[in-house]
Amino acid sequence: MSEKFPFLPEAEGDQLWAMAGSPVTLIIGYLALVNVWAFALMGFDKGRAKRKGARRIRERTLFLSALLGGGLGAFLGMWTFRHKTKHWYFVAGIPLIALAEAALGIWLWWMLR
């Protein structure tokens, strides 16, 4: 068992990790999926914004997709599609979320290495 982090399971003795593989792989897969989803939401909402009377995606849904780990995808989608760039809370909020997620990722990597 890890002396530094006794709460982490050992891959060789734990059935869950033996079946699922490394938790790092699962986390990277989740983050890739949620970032693609956040990017796609920005593009989809931009397309809907161009159509008159089309049903839109709520702003809180866009922020939630960023807060759930898709900060980079939301940021790239915002600037790729030039969507929500006139709203100060998106221009300030989405990059801050992306930076906070990056800082958390770097901190976790540093602590678990």
Backbone atoms as SQL, in Angstrom:
CREATE TABLE atoms (id INTEGER PRIMARY KEY, chain TEXT, resi INTEGER, resn TEXT, atom TEXT, x REAL, y REAL, z REAL);
INSERT INTO atoms VALUES
  (1, 'A', 1, 'MET', 'N', 0.839, -1.175, 0.000),
  (2, 'A', 1, 'MET', 'CA', 0.000, 0.000, 0.000),
  (3, 'A', 1, 'MET', 'C', 0.886, 1.241, 0.000),
  (4, 'A', 2, 'SER', 'N', 0.412, 2.289, -0.636),
  (5, 'A', 2, 'SER', 'CA', 1.178, 3.521, -0.741),
  (6, 'A', 2, 'SER', 'C', 1.328, 4.175, 0.626),
  (7, 'A', 3, 'GLU', 'N', 2.548, 4.487, 0.993),
  (8, 'A', 3, 'GLU', 'CA', 2.810, 5.121, 2.278),
  (9, 'A', 3, 'GLU', 'C', 2.343, 6.572, 2.279),
  (10, 'A', 4, 'LYS', 'N', 2.469, 7.225, 1.132),
  (11, 'A', 4, 'LYS', 'CA', 2.113, 8.627, 1.037),
  (12, 'A', 4, 'LYS', 'C', 0.596, 8.823, 1.028),
  (13, 'A', 5, 'PHE', 'N', -0.126, 7.934, 0.311),
  (14, 'A', 5, 'PHE', 'CA', -1.567, 8.030, 0.202),
  (15, 'A', 5, 'PHE', 'C', -2.191, 6.672, 0.512),
  (16, 'A', 6, 'PRO', 'N', -2.424, 6.358, 1.791),
  (17, 'A', 6, 'PRO', 'CA', -2.928, 5.035, 2.151),
  (18, 'A', 6, 'PRO', 'C', -4.356, 4.780, 1.688),
  (19, 'A', 7, 'PHE', 'N', -5.108, 5.817, 1.297),
  (20, 'A', 7, 'PHE', 'CA', -6.493, 5.641, 0.879),
  (21, 'A', 7, 'PHE', 'C', -6.617, 5.200, -0.581),
  (22, 'A', 8, 'LEU', 'N', -5.527, 5.266, -1.346),
  (23, 'A', 8, 'LEU', 'CA', -5.582, 4.845, -2.737),
  (24, 'A', 8, 'LEU', 'C', -5.452, 3.329, -2.838),
  (25, 'A', 9, 'PRO', 'N', -6.316, 2.678, -3.624),
  (26, 'A', 9, 'PRO', 'CA', -6.232, 1.223, -3.741),
  (27, 'A', 9, 'PRO', 'C', -5.033, 0.792, -4.580),
  (28, 'A', 10, 'GLU', 'N', -4.552, -0.388, -4.309),
  (29, 'A', 10, 'GLU', 'CA', -3.479, -0.945, -5.109),
  (30, 'A', 10, 'GLU', 'C', -4.083, -1.612, -6.332),
  (31, 'A', 11, 'ALA', 'N', -3.468, -1.420, -7.479),
  (32, 'A', 11, 'ALA', 'CA', -4.017, -1.954, -8.721),
  (33, 'A', 11, 'ALA', 'C', -3.984, -3.476, -8.755),
  (34, 'A', 12, 'GLU', 'N', -2.999, -4.096, -8.119),
  (35, 'A', 12, 'GLU', 'CA', -2.871, -5.538, -8.227),
  (36, 'A', 12, 'GLU', 'C', -3.813, -6.304, -7.306),
  (37, 'A', 13, 'GLY', 'N', -4.246, -5.698, -6.208),
  (38, 'A', 13, 'GLY', 'CA', -5.071, -6.417, -5.258),
  (39, 'A', 13, 'GLY', 'C', -6.533, -6.025, -5.265),
  (40, 'A', 14, 'ASP', 'N', -6.890, -5.013, -5.982),
  (41, 'A', 14, 'ASP', 'CA', -8.251, -4.516, -5.955),
  (42, 'A', 14, 'ASP', 'C', -8.989, -4.940, -7.218),
  (43, 'A', 15, 'GLN', 'N', -10.112, -5.595, -7.061),
  (44, 'A', 15, 'GLN', 'CA', -10.876, -6.108, -8.202),
  (45, 'A', 15, 'GLN', 'C', -11.356, -4.988, -9.128),
  (46, 'A', 16, 'LEU', 'N', -11.808, -3.871, -8.546),
  (47, 'A', 16, 'LEU', 'CA', -12.326, -2.775, -9.370),
  (48, 'A', 16, 'LEU', 'C', -11.271, -2.244, -10.325),
  (49, 'A', 17, 'TRP', 'N', -10.077, -1.950, -9.812),
  (50, 'A', 17, 'TRP', 'CA', -9.028, -1.399, -10.664),
  (51, 'A', 17, 'TRP', 'C', -8.505, -2.461, -11.630),
  (52, 'A', 18, 'ALA', 'N', -8.537, -3.708, -11.211),
  (53, 'A', 18, 'ALA', 'CA', -8.101, -4.780, -12.099),
  (54, 'A', 18, 'ALA', 'C', -9.054, -4.901, -13.289),
  (55, 'A', 19, 'MET', 'N', -10.352, -4.681, -13.068),
  (56, 'A', 19, 'MET', 'CA', -11.340, -4.775, -14.154),
  (57, 'A', 19, 'MET', 'C', -11.375, -3.497, -14.992),
  (58, 'A', 20, 'ALA', 'N', -11.334, -2.356, -14.339),
  (59, 'A', 20, 'ALA', 'CA', -11.512, -1.082, -15.045),
  (60, 'A', 20, 'ALA', 'C', -10.203, -0.519, -15.567),
  (61, 'A', 21, 'GLY', 'N', -9.091, -0.962, -15.059),
  (62, 'A', 21, 'GLY', 'CA', -7.812, -0.384, -15.444),
  (63, 'A', 21, 'GLY', 'C', -7.461, 0.764, -14.521),
  (64, 'A', 22, 'SER', 'N', -6.516, 1.541, -14.945),
  (65, 'A', 22, 'SER', 'CA', -6.059, 2.659, -14.133),
  (66, 'A', 22, 'SER', 'C', -7.151, 3.716, -14.021),
  (67, 'A', 23, 'PRO', 'N', -7.325, 4.315, -12.825),
  (68, 'A', 23, 'PRO', 'CA', -8.299, 5.402, -12.709),
  (69, 'A', 23, 'PRO', 'C', -7.891, 6.624, -13.529),
  (70, 'A', 24, 'VAL', 'N', -6.614, 6.761, -13.819),
  (71, 'A', 24, 'VAL', 'CA', -6.150, 7.887, -14.634),
  (72, 'A', 24, 'VAL', 'C', -6.752, 7.802, -16.034),
  (73, 'A', 25, 'THR', 'N', -6.828, 6.603, -16.579),
  (74, 'A', 25, 'THR', 'CA', -7.428, 6.412, -17.899),
  (75, 'A', 25, 'THR', 'C', -8.894, 6.810, -17.891),
  (76, 'A', 26, 'LEU', 'N', -9.602, 6.429, -16.850),
  (77, 'A', 26, 'LEU', 'CA', -11.014, 6.790, -16.739),
  (78, 'A', 26, 'LEU', 'C', -11.193, 8.297, -16.611),
  (79, 'A', 27, 'ILE', 'N', -10.355, 8.929, -15.836),
  (80, 'A', 27, 'ILE', 'CA', -10.450, 10.381, -15.635),
  (81, 'A', 27, 'ILE', 'C', -10.148, 11.118, -16.941),
  (82, 'A', 28, 'ILE', 'N', -9.114, 10.700, -17.653),
  (83, 'A', 28, 'ILE', 'CA', -8.774, 11.340, -18.926),
  (84, 'A', 28, 'ILE', 'C', -9.899, 11.147, -19.937),
  (85, 'A', 29, 'GLY', 'N', -10.486, 9.962, -19.955),
  (86, 'A', 29, 'GLY', 'CA', -11.619, 9.711, -20.850),
  (87, 'A', 29, 'GLY', 'C', -12.808, 10.592, -20.526),
  (88, 'A', 30, 'TYR', 'N', -13.118, 10.729, -19.231),
  (89, 'A', 30, 'TYR', 'CA', -14.210, 11.594, -18.810),
  (90, 'A', 30, 'TYR', 'C', -13.950, 13.047, -19.219),
  (91, 'A', 31, 'LEU', 'N', -12.753, 13.525, -18.944),
  (92, 'A', 31, 'LEU', 'CA', -12.432, 14.920, -19.270),
  (93, 'A', 31, 'LEU', 'C', -12.477, 15.177, -20.775),
  (94, 'A', 32, 'ALA', 'N', -12.003, 14.224, -21.567),
  (95, 'A', 32, 'ALA', 'CA', -12.073, 14.374, -23.022),
  (96, 'A', 32, 'ALA', 'C', -13.526, 14.458, -23.472),
  (97, 'A', 33, 'LEU', 'N', -14.362, 13.589, -22.930),
  (98, 'A', 33, 'LEU', 'CA', -15.769, 13.561, -23.313),
  (99, 'A', 33, 'LEU', 'C', -16.489, 14.846, -22.919),
  (100, 'A', 34, 'VAL', 'N', -16.276, 15.321, -21.699),
  (101, 'A', 34, 'VAL', 'CA', -16.982, 16.512, -21.237),
  (102, 'A', 34, 'VAL', 'C', -16.480, 17.767, -21.962),
  (103, 'A', 35, 'ASN', 'N', -15.208, 17.805, -22.359),
  (104, 'A', 35, 'ASN', 'CA', -14.699, 18.947, -23.109),
  (105, 'A', 35, 'ASN', 'C', -15.245, 18.979, -24.522),
  (106, 'A', 36, 'VAL', 'N', -15.345, 17.818, -25.158),
  (107, 'A', 36, 'VAL', 'CA', -15.960, 17.756, -26.495),
  (108, 'A', 36, 'VAL', 'C', -17.425, 18.172, -26.395),
  (109, 'A', 37, 'TRP', 'N', -18.110, 17.719, -25.342),
  (110, 'A', 37, 'TRP', 'CA', -19.518, 18.074, -25.132),
  (111, 'A', 37, 'TRP', 'C', -19.678, 19.590, -24.948),
  (112, 'A', 38, 'ALA', 'N', -18.837, 20.218, -24.138),
  (113, 'A', 38, 'ALA', 'CA', -18.923, 21.662, -23.906),
  (114, 'A', 38, 'ALA', 'C', -18.647, 22.433, -25.197),
  (115, 'A', 39, 'PHE', 'N', -17.665, 21.974, -25.971),
  (116, 'A', 39, 'PHE', 'CA', -17.355, 22.608, -27.252),
  (117, 'A', 39, 'PHE', 'C', -18.555, 22.510, -28.198),
  (118, 'A', 40, 'ALA', 'N', -19.146, 21.318, -28.259),
  (119, 'A', 40, 'ALA', 'CA', -20.295, 21.102, -29.146),
  (120, 'A', 40, 'ALA', 'C', -21.502, 21.919, -28.711),
  (121, 'A', 41, 'LEU', 'N', -21.713, 22.055, -27.406),
  (122, 'A', 41, 'LEU', 'CA', -22.826, 22.875, -26.925),
  (123, 'A', 41, 'LEU', 'C', -22.694, 24.321, -27.377),
  (124, 'A', 42, 'MET', 'N', -21.491, 24.846, -27.323),
  (125, 'A', 42, 'MET', 'CA', -21.271, 26.222, -27.785),
  (126, 'A', 42, 'MET', 'C', -21.595, 26.356, -29.270),
  (127, 'A', 43, 'GLY', 'N', -21.133, 25.407, -30.064),
  (128, 'A', 43, 'GLY', 'CA', -21.409, 25.449, -31.500),
  (129, 'A', 43, 'GLY', 'C', -22.883, 25.287, -31.797),
  (130, 'A', 44, 'PHE', 'N', -23.543, 24.371, -31.106),
  (131, 'A', 44, 'PHE', 'CA', -24.970, 24.132, -31.321),
  (132, 'A', 44, 'PHE', 'C', -25.780, 25.364, -30.956),
  (133, 'A', 45, 'ASP', 'N', -25.446, 25.999, -29.818),
  (134, 'A', 45, 'ASP', 'CA', -26.183, 27.184, -29.396),
  (135, 'A', 45, 'ASP', 'C', -25.931, 28.358, -30.333),
  (136, 'A', 46, 'LYS', 'N', -24.729, 28.446, -30.873),
  (137, 'A', 46, 'LYS', 'CA', -24.445, 29.510, -31.833),
  (138, 'A', 46, 'LYS', 'C', -25.302, 29.338, -33.093),
  (139, 'A', 47, 'GLY', 'N', -25.441, 28.093, -33.551),
  (140, 'A', 47, 'GLY', 'CA', -26.306, 27.821, -34.692),
  (141, 'A', 47, 'GLY', 'C', -27.746, 28.179, -34.405),
  (142, 'A', 48, 'ARG', 'N', -28.200, 27.878, -33.192),
  (143, 'A', 48, 'ARG', 'CA', -29.566, 28.220, -32.806),
  (144, 'A', 48, 'ARG', 'C', -29.748, 29.729, -32.665),
  (145, 'A', 49, 'ALA', 'N', -28.714, 30.430, -32.261),
  (146, 'A', 49, 'ALA', 'CA', -28.795, 31.883, -32.085),
  (147, 'A', 49, 'ALA', 'C', -29.021, 32.586, -33.419),
  (148, 'A', 50, 'LYS', 'N', -28.520, 31.997, -34.484),
  (149, 'A', 50, 'LYS', 'CA', -28.673, 32.608, -35.808),
  (150, 'A', 50, 'LYS', 'C', -30.094, 32.451, -36.348),
  (151, 'A', 51, 'ARG', 'N', -30.815, 31.424, -35.874),
  (152, 'A', 51, 'ARG', 'CA', -32.191, 31.208, -36.328),
  (153, 'A', 51, 'ARG', 'C', -33.164, 31.952, -35.429),
  (154, 'A', 52, 'LYS', 'N', -34.083, 32.649, -36.048),
  (155, 'A', 52, 'LYS', 'CA', -35.063, 33.423, -35.290),
  (156, 'A', 52, 'LYS', 'C', -36.101, 32.477, -34.673),
  (157, 'A', 53, 'GLY', 'N', -36.322, 32.610, -33.390),
  (158, 'A', 53, 'GLY', 'CA', -37.330, 31.821, -32.694),
  (159, 'A', 53, 'GLY', 'C', -36.907, 30.407, -32.342),
  (160, 'A', 54, 'ALA', 'N', -35.663, 30.054, -32.593),
  (161, 'A', 54, 'ALA', 'CA', -35.186, 28.704, -32.280),
  (162, 'A', 54, 'ALA', 'C', -34.978, 28.567, -30.776),
  (163, 'A', 55, 'ARG', 'N', -35.201, 27.380, -30.287),
  (164, 'A', 55, 'ARG', 'CA', -35.006, 27.112, -28.867),
  (165, 'A', 55, 'ARG', 'C', -33.516, 27.073, -28.548),
  (166, 'A', 56, 'ARG', 'N', -33.116, 27.821, -27.510),
  (167, 'A', 56, 'ARG', 'CA', -31.703, 27.975, -27.166),
  (168, 'A', 56, 'ARG', 'C', -31.310, 27.129, -25.974),
  (169, 'A', 57, 'ILE', 'N', -30.014, 26.972, -25.792),
  (170, 'A', 57, 'ILE', 'CA', -29.471, 26.299, -24.616),
  (171, 'A', 57, 'ILE', 'C', -29.315, 27.352, -23.521),
  (172, 'A', 58, 'ARG', 'N', -29.729, 26.999, -22.319),
  (173, 'A', 58, 'ARG', 'CA', -29.628, 27.952, -21.206),
  (174, 'A', 58, 'ARG', 'C', -28.170, 28.276, -20.903),
  (175, 'A', 59, 'GLU', 'N', -27.943, 29.506, -20.479),
  (176, 'A', 59, 'GLU', 'CA', -26.593, 29.923, -20.126),
  (177, 'A', 59, 'GLU', 'C', -26.060, 29.122, -18.947),
  (178, 'A', 60, 'ARG', 'N', -26.915, 28.776, -18.024),
  (179, 'A', 60, 'ARG', 'CA', -26.452, 27.994, -16.878),
  (180, 'A', 60, 'ARG', 'C', -26.029, 26.593, -17.300),
  (181, 'A', 61, 'THR', 'N', -26.619, 26.055, -18.377),
  (182, 'A', 61, 'THR', 'CA', -26.197, 24.762, -18.899),
  (183, 'A', 61, 'THR', 'C', -24.797, 24.870, -19.498),
  (184, 'A', 62, 'LEU', 'N', -24.528, 25.968, -20.183),
  (185, 'A', 62, 'LEU', 'CA', -23.199, 26.190, -20.752),
  (186, 'A', 62, 'LEU', 'C', -22.154, 26.311, -19.641),
  (187, 'A', 63, 'PHE', 'N', -22.502, 27.049, -18.588),
  (188, 'A', 63, 'PHE', 'CA', -21.585, 27.178, -17.456),
  (189, 'A', 63, 'PHE', 'C', -21.411, 25.849, -16.726),
  (190, 'A', 64, 'LEU', 'N', -22.498, 25.096, -16.578),
  (191, 'A', 64, 'LEU', 'CA', -22.412, 23.811, -15.889),
  (192, 'A', 64, 'LEU', 'C', -21.510, 22.836, -16.637),
  (193, 'A', 65, 'SER', 'N', -21.604, 22.854, -17.963),
  (194, 'A', 65, 'SER', 'CA', -20.725, 21.974, -18.744),
  (195, 'A', 65, 'SER', 'C', -19.263, 22.347, -18.532),
  (196, 'A', 66, 'ALA', 'N', -18.991, 23.627, -18.353),
  (197, 'A', 66, 'ALA', 'CA', -17.625, 24.067, -18.070),
  (198, 'A', 66, 'ALA', 'C', -17.218, 23.674, -16.651),
  (199, 'A', 67, 'LEU', 'N', -18.116, 23.821, -15.695),
  (200, 'A', 67, 'LEU', 'CA', -17.800, 23.506, -14.296),
  (201, 'A', 67, 'LEU', 'C', -17.606, 22.015, -14.053),
  (202, 'A', 68, 'LEU', 'N', -18.200, 21.173, -14.873),
  (203, 'A', 68, 'LEU', 'CA', -18.070, 19.725, -14.702),
  (204, 'A', 68, 'LEU', 'C', -16.792, 19.178, -15.310),
  (205, 'A', 69, 'GLY', 'N', -15.895, 20.069, -15.717),
  (206, 'A', 69, 'GLY', 'CA', -14.606, 19.636, -16.251),
  (207, 'A', 69, 'GLY', 'C', -14.380, 20.056, -17.686),
  (208, 'A', 70, 'GLY', 'N', -15.358, 20.705, -18.290),
  (209, 'A', 70, 'GLY', 'CA', -15.239, 21.091, -19.691),
  (210, 'A', 70, 'GLY', 'C', -14.856, 22.536, -19.906),
  (211, 'A', 71, 'GLY', 'N', -14.076, 23.087, -19.018),
  (212, 'A', 71, 'GLY', 'CA', -13.685, 24.497, -19.123),
  (213, 'A', 71, 'GLY', 'C', -12.905, 24.813, -20.381),
  (214, 'A', 72, 'LEU', 'N', -11.964, 23.957, -20.732),
  (215, 'A', 72, 'LEU', 'CA', -11.163, 24.179, -21.932),
  (216, 'A', 72, 'LEU', 'C', -12.023, 24.068, -23.187),
  (217, 'A', 73, 'GLY', 'N', -12.897, 23.068, -23.235),
  (218, 'A', 73, 'GLY', 'CA', -13.783, 22.893, -24.390),
  (219, 'A', 73, 'GLY', 'C', -14.744, 24.059, -24.547),
  (220, 'A', 74, 'ALA', 'N', -15.292, 24.551, -23.438),
  (221, 'A', 74, 'ALA', 'CA', -16.189, 25.700, -23.488),
  (222, 'A', 74, 'ALA', 'C', -15.439, 26.948, -23.945),
  (223, 'A', 75, 'PHE', 'N', -14.225, 27.121, -23.439),
  (224, 'A', 75, 'PHE', 'CA', -13.423, 28.280, -23.831),
  (225, 'A', 75, 'PHE', 'C', -13.091, 28.241, -25.321),
  (226, 'A', 76, 'LEU', 'N', -12.643, 27.081, -25.796),
  (227, 'A', 76, 'LEU', 'CA', -12.319, 26.959, -27.225),
  (228, 'A', 76, 'LEU', 'C', -13.566, 27.115, -28.096),
  (229, 'A', 77, 'GLY', 'N', -14.689, 26.577, -27.641),
  (230, 'A', 77, 'GLY', 'CA', -15.944, 26.722, -28.384),
  (231, 'A', 77, 'GLY', 'C', -16.410, 28.166, -28.420),
  (232, 'A', 78, 'MET', 'N', -16.235, 28.859, -27.313),
  (233, 'A', 78, 'MET', 'CA', -16.624, 30.260, -27.240),
  (234, 'A', 78, 'MET', 'C', -15.881, 31.087, -28.286),
  (235, 'A', 79, 'TRP', 'N', -14.578, 30.863, -28.413),
  (236, 'A', 79, 'TRP', 'CA', -13.782, 31.669, -29.326),
  (237, 'A', 79, 'TRP', 'C', -13.808, 31.132, -30.758),
  (238, 'A', 80, 'THR', 'N', -13.965, 29.839, -30.937),
  (239, 'A', 80, 'THR', 'CA', -14.060, 29.277, -32.286),
  (240, 'A', 80, 'THR', 'C', -15.337, 29.751, -32.979),
  (241, 'A', 81, 'PHE', 'N', -16.451, 29.682, -32.248),
  (242, 'A', 81, 'PHE', 'CA', -17.738, 30.054, -32.831),
  (243, 'A', 81, 'PHE', 'C', -18.100, 31.508, -32.579),
  (244, 'A', 82, 'ARG', 'N', -17.235, 32.242, -31.882),
  (245, 'A', 82, 'ARG', 'CA', -17.490, 33.625, -31.501),
  (246, 'A', 82, 'ARG', 'C', -18.863, 33.755, -30.852),
  (247, 'A', 83, 'HIS', 'N', -19.064, 32.933, -29.847),
  (248, 'A', 83, 'HIS', 'CA', -20.351, 32.845, -29.170),
  (249, 'A', 83, 'HIS', 'C', -20.222, 33.289, -27.720),
  (250, 'A', 84, 'LYS', 'N', -21.129, 34.120, -27.297),
  (251, 'A', 84, 'LYS', 'CA', -21.180, 34.656, -25.926),
  (252, 'A', 84, 'LYS', 'C', -19.971, 35.526, -25.595),
  (253, 'A', 85, 'THR', 'N', -19.326, 36.070, -26.599),
  (254, 'A', 85, 'THR', 'CA', -18.135, 36.892, -26.352),
  (255, 'A', 85, 'THR', 'C', -18.475, 38.336, -25.992),
  (256, 'A', 86, 'LYS', 'N', -19.744, 38.702, -26.055),
  (257, 'A', 86, 'LYS', 'CA', -20.148, 40.061, -25.657),
  (258, 'A', 86, 'LYS', 'C', -20.704, 40.095, -24.235),
  (259, 'A', 87, 'HIS', 'N', -20.788, 38.928, -23.604),
  (260, 'A', 87, 'HIS', 'CA', -21.271, 38.857, -22.226),
  (261, 'A', 87, 'HIS', 'C', -20.064, 38.798, -21.295),
  (262, 'A', 88, 'TRP', 'N', -19.932, 39.803, -20.421),
  (263, 'A', 88, 'TRP', 'CA', -18.750, 39.894, -19.573),
  (264, 'A', 88, 'TRP', 'C', -18.598, 38.670, -18.679),
  (265, 'A', 89, 'TYR', 'N', -19.721, 38.105, -18.230),
  (266, 'A', 89, 'TYR', 'CA', -19.617, 36.968, -17.317),
  (267, 'A', 89, 'TYR', 'C', -19.134, 35.716, -18.029),
  (268, 'A', 90, 'PHE', 'N', -19.310, 35.618, -19.343),
  (269, 'A', 90, 'PHE', 'CA', -18.718, 34.513, -20.093),
  (270, 'A', 90, 'PHE', 'C', -17.252, 34.800, -20.406),
  (271, 'A', 91, 'VAL', 'N', -16.967, 36.026, -20.809),
  (272, 'A', 91, 'VAL', 'CA', -15.594, 36.403, -21.160),
  (273, 'A', 91, 'VAL', 'C', -14.671, 36.262, -19.942),
  (274, 'A', 92, 'ALA', 'N', -15.181, 36.556, -18.752),
  (275, 'A', 92, 'ALA', 'CA', -14.372, 36.420, -17.540),
  (276, 'A', 92, 'ALA', 'C', -14.521, 35.040, -16.903),
  (277, 'A', 93, 'GLY', 'N', -15.731, 34.514, -16.874),
  (278, 'A', 93, 'GLY', 'CA', -16.016, 33.294, -16.134),
  (279, 'A', 93, 'GLY', 'C', -15.456, 32.025, -16.739),
  (280, 'A', 94, 'ILE', 'N', -15.645, 31.837, -18.030),
  (281, 'A', 94, 'ILE', 'CA', -15.193, 30.594, -18.676),
  (282, 'A', 94, 'ILE', 'C', -13.672, 30.451, -18.615),
  (283, 'A', 95, 'PRO', 'N', -12.892, 31.491, -18.940),
  (284, 'A', 95, 'PRO', 'CA', -11.432, 31.335, -18.787),
  (285, 'A', 95, 'PRO', 'C', -11.005, 31.087, -17.336),
  (286, 'A', 96, 'LEU', 'N', -11.689, 31.705, -16.372),
  (287, 'A', 96, 'LEU', 'CA', -11.352, 31.462, -14.961),
  (288, 'A', 96, 'LEU', 'C', -11.640, 30.013, -14.570),
  (289, 'A', 97, 'ILE', 'N', -12.743, 29.473, -15.062),
  (290, 'A', 97, 'ILE', 'CA', -13.066, 28.073, -14.788),
  (291, 'A', 97, 'ILE', 'C', -11.995, 27.174, -15.404),
  (292, 'A', 98, 'ALA', 'N', -11.615, 27.465, -16.646),
  (293, 'A', 98, 'ALA', 'CA', -10.590, 26.657, -17.323),
  (294, 'A', 98, 'ALA', 'C', -9.255, 26.730, -16.573),
  (295, 'A', 99, 'LEU', 'N', -8.883, 27.916, -16.122),
  (296, 'A', 99, 'LEU', 'CA', -7.637, 28.071, -15.360),
  (297, 'A', 99, 'LEU', 'C', -7.702, 27.346, -14.019),
  (298, 'A', 100, 'ALA', 'N', -8.842, 27.429, -13.353),
  (299, 'A', 100, 'ALA', 'CA', -8.996, 26.741, -12.067),
  (300, 'A', 100, 'ALA', 'C', -8.916, 25.227, -12.255),
  (301, 'A', 101, 'GLU', 'N', -9.517, 24.719, -13.329),
  (302, 'A', 101, 'GLU', 'CA', -9.451, 23.288, -13.601),
  (303, 'A', 101, 'GLU', 'C', -8.029, 22.855, -13.941),
  (304, 'A', 102, 'ALA', 'N', -7.323, 23.679, -14.689),
  (305, 'A', 102, 'ALA', 'CA', -5.927, 23.367, -15.012),
  (306, 'A', 102, 'ALA', 'C', -5.065, 23.383, -13.749),
  (307, 'A', 103, 'ALA', 'N', -5.285, 24.369, -12.893),
  (308, 'A', 103, 'ALA', 'CA', -4.529, 24.440, -11.639),
  (309, 'A', 103, 'ALA', 'C', -4.830, 23.240, -10.752),
  (310, 'A', 104, 'LEU', 'N', -6.089, 22.831, -10.694),
  (311, 'A', 104, 'LEU', 'CA', -6.451, 21.649, -9.911),
  (312, 'A', 104, 'LEU', 'C', -5.799, 20.398, -10.478),
  (313, 'A', 105, 'GLY', 'N', -5.792, 20.271, -11.780),
  (314, 'A', 105, 'GLY', 'CA', -5.150, 19.124, -12.415),
  (315, 'A', 105, 'GLY', 'C', -3.659, 19.070, -12.149),
  (316, 'A', 106, 'ILE', 'N', -2.998, 20.202, -12.230),
  (317, 'A', 106, 'ILE', 'CA', -1.557, 20.264, -11.956),
  (318, 'A', 106, 'ILE', 'C', -1.284, 19.943, -10.489),
  (319, 'A', 107, 'TRP', 'N', -2.108, 20.492, -9.605),
  (320, 'A', 107, 'TRP', 'CA', -1.935, 20.208, -8.179),
  (321, 'A', 107, 'TRP', 'C', -2.131, 18.726, -7.892),
  (322, 'A', 108, 'LEU', 'N', -3.169, 18.113, -8.439),
  (323, 'A', 108, 'LEU', 'CA', -3.412, 16.684, -8.219),
  (324, 'A', 108, 'LEU', 'C', -2.263, 15.841, -8.769),
  (325, 'A', 109, 'TRP', 'N', -1.794, 16.193, -9.966),
  (326, 'A', 109, 'TRP', 'CA', -0.664, 15.471, -10.544),
  (327, 'A', 109, 'TRP', 'C', 0.557, 15.563, -9.621),
  (328, 'A', 110, 'TRP', 'N', 0.804, 16.761, -9.109),
  (329, 'A', 110, 'TRP', 'CA', 1.950, 16.983, -8.243),
  (330, 'A', 110, 'TRP', 'C', 1.822, 16.187, -6.942),
  (331, 'A', 111, 'MET', 'N', 0.615, 16.131, -6.385),
  (332, 'A', 111, 'MET', 'CA', 0.414, 15.437, -5.114),
  (333, 'A', 111, 'MET', 'C', 0.433, 13.907, -5.269),
  (334, 'A', 112, 'LEU', 'N', -0.008, 13.402, -6.403),
  (335, 'A', 112, 'LEU', 'CA', -0.136, 11.959, -6.577),
  (336, 'A', 112, 'LEU', 'C', 1.031, 11.302, -7.298),
  (337, 'A', 113, 'ARG', 'N', 2.005, 12.078, -7.701),
  (338, 'A', 113, 'ARG', 'CA', 3.116, 11.472, -8.443),
  (339, 'A', 113, 'ARG', 'C', 4.070, 10.761, -7.538);
